Amino acid sequence: MSHTILAEMVATVWKVVAKPGDVVGPDDTLVILESMKMEIPIAAEVAGTISEIAVAEGDSIDEGGKIAVISINPGVASPN
C-alpha cells in the first residue's frame, strides 16, 4: 500500500529534505516549498519508506501536483 503526497498550492520547491529509501514518520518534513516569500514544510502524513520524490529543488509545482510517494510499512495505519 502506498500514500501519495500532493501539493496544496502553487509553489516552488525550495529544498528537498528526504530521499527515496528514507524511513519517515508522520510529520517528518519531506520538502520545503516557497510561495509568496513564505517557506512551507510538507510533511510525510504517514509512516513508511519513501519510494519516490517527484520534485527537485527549483521546480515549480501546481496545486494537486505529486510531491512524493510513501510505501506504508506493514502494521502502520493509513491516515483515513
PyMOL Python script that loads the backbone (N, CA, C, O; Angstrom):
from pymol import cmd

cmd.read_pdbstr("""\
ATOM      1  N   MET A   1       0.849  -1.163   0.000  1.00  0.00           N
ATOM      2  CA  MET A   1       0.000   0.000   0.000  1.00  0.00           C
ATOM      3  C   MET A   1       0.903   1.237   0.000  1.00  0.00           C
ATOM      4  O   MET A   1       1.966   1.250   0.621  1.00  0.00           O
ATOM      5  N   SER A   2       0.456   2.267  -0.706  1.00  0.00           N
ATOM      6  CA  SER A   2       1.258   3.493  -0.760  1.00  0.00           C
ATOM      7  C   SER A   2       0.365   4.706  -0.540  1.00  0.00           C
ATOM      8  O   SER A   2      -0.859   4.644  -0.649  1.00  0.00           O
ATOM      9  N   HIS A   3       1.029   5.801  -0.228  1.00  0.00           N
ATOM     10  CA  HIS A   3       0.344   7.073   0.026  1.00  0.00           C
ATOM     11  C   HIS A   3       1.074   8.151  -0.765  1.00  0.00           C
ATOM     12  O   HIS A   3       2.296   8.275  -0.677  1.00  0.00           O
ATOM     13  N   THR A   4       0.320   8.928  -1.535  1.00  0.00           N
ATOM     14  CA  THR A   4       0.910   9.993  -2.350  1.00  0.00           C
ATOM     15  C   THR A   4       0.712  11.336  -1.669  1.00  0.00           C
ATOM     16  O   THR A   4      -0.391  11.670  -1.235  1.00  0.00           O
ATOM     17  N   ILE A   5       1.788  12.100  -1.581  1.00  0.00           N
ATOM     18  CA  ILE A   5       1.751  13.450  -1.013  1.00  0.00           C
ATOM     19  C   ILE A   5       1.575  14.426  -2.177  1.00  0.00           C
ATOM     20  O   ILE A   5       2.365  14.425  -3.121  1.00  0.00           O
ATOM     21  N   LEU A   6       0.536  15.256  -2.101  1.00  0.00           N
ATOM     22  CA  LEU A   6       0.229  16.216  -3.159  1.00  0.00           C
ATOM     23  C   LEU A   6       0.378  17.645  -2.657  1.00  0.00           C
ATOM     24  O   LEU A   6       0.182  17.926  -1.475  1.00  0.00           O
ATOM     25  N   ALA A   7       0.725  18.537  -3.569  1.00  0.00           N
ATOM     26  CA  ALA A   7       0.840  19.959  -3.233  1.00  0.00           C
ATOM     27  C   ALA A   7      -0.547  20.547  -3.009  1.00  0.00           C
ATOM     28  O   ALA A   7      -1.486  20.237  -3.743  1.00  0.00           O
ATOM     29  N   GLU A   8      -0.669  21.379  -2.011  1.00  0.00           N
ATOM     30  CA  GLU A   8      -1.945  22.036  -1.715  1.00  0.00           C
ATOM     31  C   GLU A   8      -2.036  23.419  -2.336  1.00  0.00           C
ATOM     32  O   GLU A   8      -3.062  24.088  -2.216  1.00  0.00           O
ATOM     33  N   MET A   9      -0.954  23.860  -3.011  1.00  0.00           N
ATOM     34  CA  MET A   9      -0.932  25.192  -3.603  1.00  0.00           C
ATOM     35  C   MET A   9       0.112  25.244  -4.702  1.00  0.00           C
ATOM     36  O   MET A   9       0.955  24.353  -4.812  1.00  0.00           O
ATOM     37  N   VAL A  10       0.056  26.269  -5.498  1.00  0.00           N
ATOM     38  CA  VAL A  10       1.105  26.537  -6.478  1.00  0.00           C
ATOM     39  C   VAL A  10       2.307  27.063  -5.708  1.00  0.00           C
ATOM     40  O   VAL A  10       2.178  27.968  -4.884  1.00  0.00           O
ATOM     41  N   ALA A  11       3.485  26.488  -5.981  1.00  0.00           N
ATOM     42  CA  ALA A  11       4.679  26.884  -5.230  1.00  0.00           C
ATOM     43  C   ALA A  11       5.930  26.485  -5.998  1.00  0.00           C
ATOM     44  O   ALA A  11       5.866  25.846  -7.049  1.00  0.00           O
ATOM     45  N   THR A  12       7.062  26.880  -5.444  1.00  0.00           N
ATOM     46  CA  THR A  12       8.368  26.465  -5.939  1.00  0.00           C
ATOM     47  C   THR A  12       9.000  25.571  -4.877  1.00  0.00           C
ATOM     48  O   THR A  12       8.886  25.832  -3.680  1.00  0.00           O
ATOM     49  N   VAL A  13       9.666  24.516  -5.332  1.00  0.00           N
ATOM     50  CA  VAL A  13      10.357  23.626  -4.387  1.00  0.00           C
ATOM     51  C   VAL A  13      11.635  24.337  -3.963  1.00  0.00           C
ATOM     52  O   VAL A  13      12.549  24.521  -4.767  1.00  0.00           O
ATOM     53  N   TRP A  14      11.693  24.733  -2.703  1.00  0.00           N
ATOM     54  CA  TRP A  14      12.849  25.452  -2.178  1.00  0.00           C
ATOM     55  C   TRP A  14      13.944  24.468  -1.757  1.00  0.00           C
ATOM     56  O   TRP A  14      15.119  24.679  -2.056  1.00  0.00           O
ATOM     57  N   LYS A  15      13.554  23.386  -1.057  1.00  0.00           N
ATOM     58  CA  LYS A  15      14.546  22.420  -0.591  1.00  0.00           C
ATOM     59  C   LYS A  15      13.924  21.035  -0.506  1.00  0.00           C
ATOM     60  O   LYS A  15      12.800  20.878  -0.029  1.00  0.00           O
ATOM     61  N   VAL A  16      14.664  20.026  -0.973  1.00  0.00           N
ATOM     62  CA  VAL A  16      14.260  18.625  -0.823  1.00  0.00           C
ATOM     63  C   VAL A  16      15.041  18.073   0.356  1.00  0.00           C
ATOM     64  O   VAL A  16      16.271  18.043   0.334  1.00  0.00           O
ATOM     65  N   VAL A  17      14.328  17.638   1.383  1.00  0.00           N
ATOM     66  CA  VAL A  17      14.943  17.185   2.629  1.00  0.00           C
ATOM     67  C   VAL A  17      15.143  15.672   2.639  1.00  0.00           C
ATOM     68  O   VAL A  17      16.158  15.186   3.136  1.00  0.00           O
ATOM     69  N   ALA A  18      14.184  14.926   2.094  1.00  0.00           N
ATOM     70  CA  ALA A  18      14.208  13.463   2.137  1.00  0.00           C
ATOM     71  C   ALA A  18      14.580  12.895   0.767  1.00  0.00           C
ATOM     72  O   ALA A  18      14.574  13.602  -0.241  1.00  0.00           O
ATOM     73  N   LYS A  19      14.904  11.600   0.758  1.00  0.00           N
ATOM     74  CA  LYS A  19      15.253  10.925  -0.497  1.00  0.00           C
ATOM     75  C   LYS A  19      14.647   9.523  -0.506  1.00  0.00           C
ATOM     76  O   LYS A  19      14.312   8.985   0.549  1.00  0.00           O
ATOM     77  N   PRO A  20      14.505   8.927  -1.697  1.00  0.00           N
ATOM     78  CA  PRO A  20      13.977   7.567  -1.751  1.00  0.00           C
ATOM     79  C   PRO A  20      14.794   6.624  -0.863  1.00  0.00           C
ATOM     80  O   PRO A  20      16.022   6.681  -0.819  1.00  0.00           O
ATOM     81  N   GLY A  21      14.069   5.762  -0.164  1.00  0.00           N
ATOM     82  CA  GLY A  21      14.706   4.820   0.757  1.00  0.00           C
ATOM     83  C   GLY A  21      14.691   5.279   2.199  1.00  0.00           C
ATOM     84  O   GLY A  21      14.876   4.471   3.109  1.00  0.00           O
ATOM     85  N   ASP A  22      14.472   6.576   2.422  1.00  0.00           N
ATOM     86  CA  ASP A  22      14.395   7.091   3.792  1.00  0.00           C
ATOM     87  C   ASP A  22      13.144   6.554   4.476  1.00  0.00           C
ATOM     88  O   ASP A  22      12.076   6.481   3.868  1.00  0.00           O
ATOM     89  N   VAL A  23      13.283   6.183   5.733  1.00  0.00           N
ATOM     90  CA  VAL A  23      12.137   5.795   6.549  1.00  0.00           C
ATOM     91  C   VAL A  23      11.658   7.050   7.265  1.00  0.00           C
ATOM     92  O   VAL A  23      12.438   7.740   7.921  1.00  0.00           O
ATOM     93  N   VAL A  24      10.361   7.338   7.131  1.00  0.00           N
ATOM     94  CA  VAL A  24       9.792   8.559   7.707  1.00  0.00           C
ATOM     95  C   VAL A  24       8.595   8.226   8.581  1.00  0.00           C
ATOM     96  O   VAL A  24       7.968   7.175   8.448  1.00  0.00           O
ATOM     97  N   GLY A  25       8.304   9.140   9.464  1.00  0.00           N
ATOM     98  CA  GLY A  25       7.113   9.040  10.301  1.00  0.00           C
ATOM     99  C   GLY A  25       6.193  10.198   9.996  1.00  0.00           C
ATOM    100  O   GLY A  25       6.578  11.144   9.309  1.00  0.00           O
ATOM    101  N   PRO A  26       4.969  10.123  10.509  1.00  0.00           N
ATOM    102  CA  PRO A  26       4.053  11.248  10.306  1.00  0.00           C
ATOM    103  C   PRO A  26       4.696  12.534  10.828  1.00  0.00           C
ATOM    104  O   PRO A  26       5.347  12.536  11.873  1.00  0.00           O
ATOM    105  N   ASP A  27       4.512  13.591  10.110  1.00  0.00           N
ATOM    106  CA  ASP A  27       5.036  14.912  10.465  1.00  0.00           C
ATOM    107  C   ASP A  27       6.517  15.108  10.168  1.00  0.00           C
ATOM    108  O   ASP A  27       7.046  16.187  10.437  1.00  0.00           O
ATOM    109  N   ASP A  28       7.216  14.096   9.616  1.00  0.00           N
ATOM    110  CA  ASP A  28       8.602  14.311   9.181  1.00  0.00           C
ATOM    111  C   ASP A  28       8.574  15.140   7.896  1.00  0.00           C
ATOM    112  O   ASP A  28       7.790  14.853   6.991  1.00  0.00           O
ATOM    113  N   THR A  29       9.409  16.149   7.813  1.00  0.00           N
ATOM    114  CA  THR A  29       9.442  17.022   6.642  1.00  0.00           C
ATOM    115  C   THR A  29      10.096  16.314   5.463  1.00  0.00           C
ATOM    116  O   THR A  29      11.175  15.735   5.591  1.00  0.00           O
ATOM    117  N   LEU A  30       9.425  16.369   4.308  1.00  0.00           N
ATOM    118  CA  LEU A  30       9.947  15.781   3.072  1.00  0.00           C
ATOM    119  C   LEU A  30      10.573  16.839   2.180  1.00  0.00           C
ATOM    120  O   LEU A  30      11.695  16.677   1.702  1.00  0.00           O
ATOM    121  N   VAL A  31       9.846  17.916   1.961  1.00  0.00           N
ATOM    122  CA  VAL A  31      10.329  19.034   1.152  1.00  0.00           C
ATOM    123  C   VAL A  31       9.846  20.332   1.784  1.00  0.00           C
ATOM    124  O   VAL A  31       8.934  20.343   2.611  1.00  0.00           O
ATOM    125  N   ILE A  32      10.478  21.418   1.376  1.00  0.00           N
ATOM    126  CA  ILE A  32      10.035  22.745   1.798  1.00  0.00           C
ATOM    127  C   ILE A  32       9.699  23.516   0.532  1.00  0.00           C
ATOM    128  O   ILE A  32      10.533  23.687  -0.357  1.00  0.00           O
ATOM    129  N   LEU A  33       8.459  23.973   0.474  1.00  0.00           N
ATOM    130  CA  LEU A  33       8.003  24.771  -0.657  1.00  0.00           C
ATOM    131  C   LEU A  33       8.128  26.248  -0.314  1.00  0.00           C
ATOM    132  O   LEU A  33       8.179  26.627   0.856  1.00  0.00           O
ATOM    133  N   GLU A  34       8.176  27.074  -1.354  1.00  0.00           N
ATOM    134  CA  GLU A  34       8.194  28.526  -1.174  1.00  0.00           C
ATOM    135  C   GLU A  34       7.050  29.089  -2.002  1.00  0.00           C
ATOM    136  O   GLU A  34       6.930  28.821  -3.198  1.00  0.00           O
ATOM    137  N   SER A  35       6.220  29.870  -1.341  1.00  0.00           N
ATOM    138  CA  SER A  35       5.116  30.533  -2.030  1.00  0.00           C
ATOM    139  C   SER A  35       4.888  31.881  -1.373  1.00  0.00           C
ATOM    140  O   SER A  35       4.762  31.971  -0.152  1.00  0.00           O
ATOM    141  N   MET A  36       4.835  32.916  -2.176  1.00  0.00           N
ATOM    142  CA  MET A  36       4.625  34.274  -1.681  1.00  0.00           C
ATOM    143  C   MET A  36       5.634  34.630  -0.581  1.00  0.00           C
ATOM    144  O   MET A  36       5.284  35.248   0.425  1.00  0.00           O
ATOM    145  N   LYS A  37       6.884  34.229  -0.793  1.00  0.00           N
ATOM    146  CA  LYS A  37       8.003  34.512   0.110  1.00  0.00           C
ATOM    147  C   LYS A  37       7.859  33.850   1.476  1.00  0.00           C
ATOM    148  O   LYS A  37       8.489  34.270   2.446  1.00  0.00           O
ATOM    149  N   MET A  38       7.014  32.798   1.547  1.00  0.00           N
ATOM    150  CA  MET A  38       6.866  32.025   2.788  1.00  0.00           C
ATOM    151  C   MET A  38       7.389  30.616   2.539  1.00  0.00           C
ATOM    152  O   MET A  38       7.173  30.050   1.468  1.00  0.00           O
ATOM    153  N   GLU A  39       8.078  30.048   3.530  1.00  0.00           N
ATOM    154  CA  GLU A  39       8.535  28.665   3.460  1.00  0.00           C
ATOM    155  C   GLU A  39       7.459  27.771   4.072  1.00  0.00           C
ATOM    156  O   GLU A  39       6.996  28.015   5.186  1.00  0.00           O
ATOM    157  N   ILE A  40       7.067  26.738   3.336  1.00  0.00           N
ATOM    158  CA  ILE A  40       6.011  25.833   3.782  1.00  0.00           C
ATOM    159  C   ILE A  40       6.556  24.416   3.818  1.00  0.00           C
ATOM    160  O   ILE A  40       6.773  23.816   2.765  1.00  0.00           O
ATOM    161  N   PRO A  41       6.783  23.859   5.021  1.00  0.00           N
ATOM    162  CA  PRO A  41       7.260  22.473   5.095  1.00  0.00           C
ATOM    163  C   PRO A  41       6.121  21.509   4.736  1.00  0.00           C
ATOM    164  O   PRO A  41       4.981  21.686   5.166  1.00  0.00           O
ATOM    165  N   ILE A  42       6.453  20.495   3.946  1.00  0.00           N
ATOM    166  CA  ILE A  42       5.484  19.465   3.563  1.00  0.00           C
ATOM    167  C   ILE A  42       5.878  18.180   4.288  1.00  0.00           C
ATOM    168  O   ILE A  42       6.983  17.664   4.121  1.00  0.00           O
ATOM    169  N   ALA A  43       4.936  17.675   5.103  1.00  0.00           N
ATOM    170  CA  ALA A  43       5.213  16.527   5.971  1.00  0.00           C
ATOM    171  C   ALA A  43       4.758  15.222   5.337  1.00  0.00           C
ATOM    172  O   ALA A  43       3.980  15.212   4.383  1.00  0.00           O
ATOM    173  N   ALA A  44       5.263  14.115   5.890  1.00  0.00           N
ATOM    174  CA  ALA A  44       5.006  12.784   5.365  1.00  0.00           C
ATOM    175  C   ALA A  44       3.554  12.343   5.490  1.00  0.00           C
ATOM    176  O   ALA A  44       3.077  11.620   4.615  1.00  0.00           O
ATOM    177  N   GLU A  45       2.840  12.732   6.510  1.00  0.00           N
ATOM    178  CA  GLU A  45       1.443  12.365   6.778  1.00  0.00           C
ATOM    179  C   GLU A  45       1.277  10.936   7.288  1.00  0.00           C
ATOM    180  O   GLU A  45       0.382  10.683   8.095  1.00  0.00           O
ATOM    181  N   VAL A  46       2.116   9.990   6.841  1.00  0.00           N
ATOM    182  CA  VAL A  46       2.040   8.589   7.267  1.00  0.00           C
ATOM    183  C   VAL A  46       3.449   8.070   7.531  1.00  0.00           C
ATOM    184  O   VAL A  46       4.435   8.649   7.072  1.00  0.00           O
ATOM    185  N   ALA A  47       3.528   6.972   8.276  1.00  0.00           N
ATOM    186  CA  ALA A  47       4.814   6.311   8.493  1.00  0.00           C
ATOM    187  C   ALA A  47       5.072   5.356   7.333  1.00  0.00           C
ATOM    188  O   ALA A  47       4.159   4.684   6.853  1.00  0.00           O
ATOM    189  N   GLY A  48       6.312   5.304   6.893  1.00  0.00           N
ATOM    190  CA  GLY A  48       6.648   4.388   5.812  1.00  0.00           C
ATOM    191  C   GLY A  48       8.021   4.679   5.250  1.00  0.00           C
ATOM    192  O   GLY A  48       8.835   5.367   5.865  1.00  0.00           O
ATOM    193  N   THR A  49       8.261   4.139   4.065  1.00  0.00           N
ATOM    194  CA  THR A  49       9.528   4.314   3.365  1.00  0.00           C
ATOM    195  C   THR A  49       9.258   5.083   2.080  1.00  0.00           C
ATOM    196  O   THR A  49       8.345   4.743   1.328  1.00  0.00           O
ATOM    197  N   ILE A  50      10.043   6.107   1.831  1.00  0.00           N
ATOM    198  CA  ILE A  50       9.853   6.911   0.624  1.00  0.00           C
ATOM    199  C   ILE A  50      10.245   6.068  -0.585  1.00  0.00           C
ATOM    200  O   ILE A  50      11.369   5.576  -0.681  1.00  0.00           O
ATOM    201  N   SER A  51       9.295   5.913  -1.503  1.00  0.00           N
ATOM    202  CA  SER A  51       9.587   5.172  -2.729  1.00  0.00           C
ATOM    203  C   SER A  51       9.859   6.110  -3.904  1.00  0.00           C
ATOM    204  O   SER A  51      10.491   5.717  -4.884  1.00  0.00           O
ATOM    205  N   GLU A  52       9.379   7.354  -3.802  1.00  0.00           N
ATOM    206  CA  GLU A  52       9.613   8.311  -4.881  1.00  0.00           C
ATOM    207  C   GLU A  52       9.542   9.739  -4.359  1.00  0.00           C
ATOM    208  O   GLU A  52       8.651  10.091  -3.586  1.00  0.00           O
ATOM    209  N   ILE A  53      10.491  10.550  -4.790  1.00  0.00           N
ATOM    210  CA  ILE A  53      10.414  12.004  -4.633  1.00  0.00           C
ATOM    211  C   ILE A  53      10.237  12.521  -6.062  1.00  0.00           C
ATOM    212  O   ILE A  53      11.122  12.358  -6.902  1.00  0.00           O
ATOM    213  N   ALA A  54       9.095  13.142  -6.327  1.00  0.00           N
ATOM    214  CA  ALA A  54       8.728  13.520  -7.689  1.00  0.00           C
ATOM    215  C   ALA A  54       9.130  14.941  -8.063  1.00  0.00           C
ATOM    216  O   ALA A  54       8.821  15.397  -9.164  1.00  0.00           O
ATOM    217  N   VAL A  55       9.813  15.647  -7.166  1.00  0.00           N
ATOM    218  CA  VAL A  55      10.204  17.032  -7.421  1.00  0.00           C
ATOM    219  C   VAL A  55      11.697  17.207  -7.141  1.00  0.00           C
ATOM    220  O   VAL A  55      12.320  16.388  -6.465  1.00  0.00           O
ATOM    221  N   ALA A  56      12.245  18.280  -7.669  1.00  0.00           N
ATOM    222  CA  ALA A  56      13.638  18.644  -7.415  1.00  0.00           C
ATOM    223  C   ALA A  56      13.674  20.105  -6.998  1.00  0.00           C
ATOM    224  O   ALA A  56      12.755  20.869  -7.293  1.00  0.00           O
ATOM    225  N   GLU A  57      14.734  20.484  -6.315  1.00  0.00           N
ATOM    226  CA  GLU A  57      14.881  21.873  -5.892  1.00  0.00           C
ATOM    227  C   GLU A  57      14.819  22.791  -7.107  1.00  0.00           C
ATOM    228  O   GLU A  57      15.477  22.548  -8.119  1.00  0.00           O
ATOM    229  N   GLY A  58      14.015  23.853  -6.992  1.00  0.00           N
ATOM    230  CA  GLY A  58      13.844  24.812  -8.072  1.00  0.00           C
ATOM    231  C   GLY A  58      12.647  24.537  -8.964  1.00  0.00           C
ATOM    232  O   GLY A  58      12.250  25.400  -9.747  1.00  0.00           O
ATOM    233  N   ASP A  59      12.060  23.336  -8.857  1.00  0.00           N
ATOM    234  CA  ASP A  59      10.871  23.012  -9.654  1.00  0.00           C
ATOM    235  C   ASP A  59       9.688  23.870  -9.230  1.00  0.00           C
ATOM    236  O   ASP A  59       9.559  24.244  -8.064  1.00  0.00           O
ATOM    237  N   SER A  60       8.830  24.174 -10.191  1.00  0.00           N
ATOM    238  CA  SER A  60       7.525  24.772  -9.889  1.00  0.00           C
ATOM    239  C   SER A  60       6.539  23.624  -9.807  1.00  0.00           C
ATOM    240  O   SER A  60       6.641  22.651 -10.554  1.00  0.00           O
ATOM    241  N   ILE A  61       5.586  23.741  -8.898  1.00  0.00           N
ATOM    242  CA  ILE A  61       4.584  22.690  -8.742  1.00  0.00           C
ATOM    243  C   ILE A  61       3.209  23.338  -8.670  1.00  0.00           C
ATOM    244  O   ILE A  61       3.026  24.376  -8.035  1.00  0.00           O
ATOM    245  N   ASP A  62       2.255  22.712  -9.328  1.00  0.00           N
ATOM    246  CA  ASP A  62       0.873  23.203  -9.319  1.00  0.00           C
ATOM    247  C   ASP A  62       0.110  22.582  -8.170  1.00  0.00           C
ATOM    248  O   ASP A  62       0.521  21.557  -7.626  1.00  0.00           O
ATOM    249  N   GLU A  63      -0.994  23.195  -7.800  1.00  0.00           N
ATOM    250  CA  GLU A  63      -1.877  22.616  -6.800  1.00  0.00           C
ATOM    251  C   GLU A  63      -2.297  21.222  -7.276  1.00  0.00           C
ATOM    252  O   GLU A  63      -2.731  21.061  -8.417  1.00  0.00           O
ATOM    253  N   GLY A  64      -2.171  20.231  -6.415  1.00  0.00           N
ATOM    254  CA  GLY A  64      -2.511  18.846  -6.767  1.00  0.00           C
ATOM    255  C   GLY A  64      -1.371  18.078  -7.394  1.00  0.00           C
ATOM    256  O   GLY A  64      -1.513  16.891  -7.687  1.00  0.00           O
ATOM    257  N   GLY A  65      -0.228  18.740  -7.607  1.00  0.00           N
ATOM    258  CA  GLY A  65       0.934  18.065  -8.179  1.00  0.00           C
ATOM    259  C   GLY A  65       1.558  17.090  -7.190  1.00  0.00           C
ATOM    260  O   GLY A  65       1.559  17.324  -5.982  1.00  0.00           O
ATOM    261  N   LYS A  66       2.089  15.987  -7.726  1.00  0.00           N
ATOM    262  CA  LYS A  66       2.696  14.959  -6.883  1.00  0.00           C
ATOM    263  C   LYS A  66       4.046  15.419  -6.353  1.00  0.00           C
ATOM    264  O   LYS A  66       4.906  15.872  -7.109  1.00  0.00           O
ATOM    265  N   ILE A  67       4.217  15.297  -5.046  1.00  0.00           N
ATOM    266  CA  ILE A  67       5.482  15.633  -4.397  1.00  0.00           C
ATOM    267  C   ILE A  67       6.278  14.360  -4.101  1.00  0.00           C
ATOM    268  O   ILE A  67       7.467  14.274  -4.404  1.00  0.00           O
ATOM    269  N   ALA A  68       5.600  13.370  -3.502  1.00  0.00           N
ATOM    270  CA  ALA A  68       6.300  12.146  -3.103  1.00  0.00           C
ATOM    271  C   ALA A  68       5.318  10.992  -2.965  1.00  0.00           C
ATOM    272  O   ALA A  68       4.108  11.194  -2.864  1.00  0.00           O
ATOM    273  N   VAL A  69       5.867   9.769  -2.963  1.00  0.00           N
ATOM    274  CA  VAL A  69       5.087   8.569  -2.702  1.00  0.00           C
ATOM    275  C   VAL A  69       5.770   7.825  -1.557  1.00  0.00           C
ATOM    276  O   VAL A  69       6.984   7.621  -1.563  1.00  0.00           O
ATOM    277  N   ILE A  70       4.963   7.426  -0.576  1.00  0.00           N
ATOM    278  CA  ILE A  70       5.473   6.698   0.583  1.00  0.00           C
ATOM    279  C   ILE A  70       4.850   5.312   0.592  1.00  0.00           C
ATOM    280  O   ILE A  70       3.628   5.175   0.543  1.00  0.00           O
ATOM    281  N   SER A  71       5.692   4.282   0.656  1.00  0.00           N
ATOM    282  CA  SER A  71       5.207   2.918   0.843  1.00  0.00           C
ATOM    283  C   SER A  71       4.937   2.758   2.323  1.00  0.00           C
ATOM    284  O   SER A  71       5.836   2.910   3.150  1.00  0.00           O
ATOM    285  N   ILE A  72       3.690   2.451   2.653  1.00  0.00           N
ATOM    286  CA  ILE A  72       3.305   2.341   4.059  1.00  0.00           C
ATOM    287  C   ILE A  72       3.842   1.041   4.620  1.00  0.00           C
ATOM    288  O   ILE A  72       3.620  -0.031   4.056  1.00  0.00           O
ATOM    289  N   ASN A  73       4.549   1.141   5.733  1.00  0.00           N
ATOM    290  CA  ASN A  73       5.121  -0.033   6.380  1.00  0.00           C
ATOM    291  C   ASN A  73       4.018  -0.918   6.933  1.00  0.00           C
ATOM    292  O   ASN A  73       3.017  -0.407   7.435  1.00  0.00           O
ATOM    293  N   PRO A  74       4.177  -2.244   6.851  1.00  0.00           N
ATOM    294  CA  PRO A  74       3.152  -3.147   7.399  1.00  0.00           C
ATOM    295  C   PRO A  74       2.891  -2.857   8.879  1.00  0.00           C
ATOM    296  O   PRO A  74       3.804  -2.554   9.646  1.00  0.00           O
ATOM    297  N   GLY A  75       1.630  -2.959   9.246  1.00  0.00           N
ATOM    298  CA  GLY A  75       1.262  -2.744  10.643  1.00  0.00           C
ATOM    299  C   GLY A  75       1.063  -1.292  11.015  1.00  0.00           C
ATOM    300  O   GLY A  75       0.803  -0.985  12.178  1.00  0.00           O
ATOM    301  N   VAL A  76       1.180  -0.383  10.045  1.00  0.00           N
ATOM    302  CA  VAL A  76       1.005   1.041  10.302  1.00  0.00           C
ATOM    303  C   VAL A  76      -0.319   1.470   9.687  1.00  0.00           C
ATOM    304  O   VAL A  76      -0.575   1.198   8.514  1.00  0.00           O
ATOM    305  N   ALA A  77      -1.139   2.120  10.446  1.00  0.00           N
ATOM    306  CA  ALA A  77      -2.465   2.545   9.962  1.00  0.00           C
ATOM    307  C   ALA A  77      -2.336   3.661   8.939  1.00  0.00           C
ATOM    308  O   ALA A  77      -1.434   4.496   9.022  1.00  0.00           O
ATOM    309  N   SER A  78      -3.243   3.667   7.979  1.00  0.00           N
ATOM    310  CA  SER A  78      -3.280   4.739   6.987  1.00  0.00           C
ATOM    311  C   SER A  78      -3.967   5.948   7.595  1.00  0.00           C
ATOM    312  O   SER A  78      -4.602   5.827   8.643  1.00  0.00           O
ATOM    313  N   PRO A  79      -3.853   7.135   6.955  1.00  0.00           N
ATOM    314  CA  PRO A  79      -4.422   8.354   7.534  1.00  0.00           C
ATOM    315  C   PRO A  79      -5.942   8.386   7.499  1.00  0.00           C
ATOM    316  O   PRO A  79      -6.547   9.218   8.175  1.00  0.00           O
ATOM    317  N   ASN A  80      -6.576   7.510   6.737  1.00  0.00           N
ATOM    318  CA  ASN A  80      -8.038   7.538   6.636  1.00  0.00           C
ATOM    319  C   ASN A  80      -8.670   6.414   7.401  1.00  0.00           C
ATOM    320  O   ASN A  80      -9.895   6.292   7.420  1.00  0.00           O
TER     321      ASN A  80
END
""", "prot")
cmd.dss("prot")
cmd.show_as("cartoon", "prot")
cmd.util.cbc("prot")
cmd.orient("prot")
